[in-house]
Amino acid sequence: MSTPVIIFILIGVMVVLVGVAAWLYDAKRNKHVADDEERVEQPRRRS
């Protein structure tokens, strides 16, 4: 394989890994935010 092909594949793998890591981080953070919103809303429903 020629060098440009190897470089292109490496960049593609890096982009995929960064994208998956960012997606997992966002999903985890959004879950925490949803839990916090539920906790905040519960006292309002009781009152």
VOBA-1610 file (N, C-alpha, C; in pm, whole numbers, padded with zeros to 5 digits, always signed):
BEGIN
Met+00085-00120+00000Met+00000+00000+00000Met+00088+00124+00000Ser+00042+00227-00069Ser+00120+00351-00073Ser+00096+00433+00053Thr+00190+00523+00080Thr+00183+00602+00204Thr+00056+00686+00213Pro+00011+00755+00108Pro-00112+00836+00121Pro-00232+00752+00164Val-00240+00628+00117Val-00353+00542+00155Val-00347+00511+00303Ile-00228+00480+00355Ile-00213+00450+00498Ile-00251+00572+00581Ile-00204+00690+00540Ile-00236+00813+00615Ile-00387+00837+00614Phe-00451+00817+00498Phe-00595+00839+00487Phe-00671+00743+00580Ile-00627+00616+00585Ile-00694+00517+00672Ile-00675+00556+00818Leu-00555+00598+00856Leu-00530+00637+00995Leu-00619+00755+01034Ile-00629+00855+00947Ile-00713+00971+00977Ile-00859+00927+00992Gly-00905+00838+00904Gly-01042+00789+00912Gly-01069+00718+01044Val-00975+00634+01087Val-00992+00562+01214Val-00996+00661+01329Met-00909+00761+01326Met-00906+00861+01434Met-01040+00935+01440Val-01093+00976+01325Val-01219+01050+01323Val-01332+00964+01380Val-01334+00836+01344Val-01439+00746+01395Val-01427+00733+01546Leu-01306+00712+01596Leu-01287+00696+01741Leu-01329+00822+01815Val-01289+00939+01765Val-01325+01065+01831Val-01477+01084+01827Gly-01539+01051+01714Gly-01684+01066+01703Gly-01757+00976+01800Val-01714+00850+01812Val-01779+00757+01906Val-01759+00805+02049Ala-01639+00850+02082Ala-01612+00897+02219Ala-01699+01019+02250Ala-01712+01112+02156Ala-01794+01231+02180Ala-01941+01192+02194Trp-01987+01095+02112Trp-02127+01053+02121Trp-02155+00987+02256Leu-02063+00901+02302Leu-02083+00836+02432Leu-02082+00940+02544Tyr-01990+01038+02535Tyr-01983+01142+02639Tyr-02113+01223+02642Asp-02165+01260+02524Asp-02290+01337+02518Asp-02405+01255+02574Ala-02412+01126+02538Ala-02522+01042+02585Ala-02517+01031+02738Lys-02397+01015+02793Lys-02384+01003+02939Lys-02424+01134+03006Arg-02376+01248+02950Arg-02406+01378+03010Arg-02555+01408+02999Asn-02617+01377+02886Asn-02760+01403+02869Asn-02841+01320+02966Lys-02797+01197+02995Lys-02869+01113+03091Lys-02864+01177+03229His-02748+01229+03269His-02737+01295+03399His-02827+01419+03403Val-02831+01495+03295Val-02914+01616+03292Val-03061+01577+03305Ala-03103+01471+03237Ala-03243+01427+03246Ala-03275+01385+03389Asp-03184+01313+03454Asp-03208+01272+03593Asp-03221+01395+03683Asp-03135+01494+03663Asp-03141+01615+03746Asp-03274+01687+03724Glu-03319+01697+03599Glu-03446+01765+03571Glu-03562+01693+03639Glu-03558+01559+03641Glu-03666+01485+03707Glu-03666+01514+03856Arg-03547+01521+03916Arg-03539+01549+04059Arg-03594+01689+04089Val-03566+01784+03999Val-03611+01922+04022Val-03762+01930+04006Glu-03819+01853+03912Glu-03962+01863+03884Glu-04047+01796+03992Gln-03995+01695+04059Gln-04077+01621+04155Gln-04134+01709+04267Pro-04055+01794+04333Pro-04114+01879+04438Pro-04225+01969+04384Arg-04211+02018+04260Arg-04314+02104+04202Arg-04445+02026+04189Arg-04438+01900+04148Arg-04561+01821+04131Arg-04629+01801+04267Arg-04550+01778+04372Arg-04609+01755+04504Arg-04679+01881+04553Ser-04620+01997+04531Ser-04679+02123+04579Ser-04781+02172+04477
//
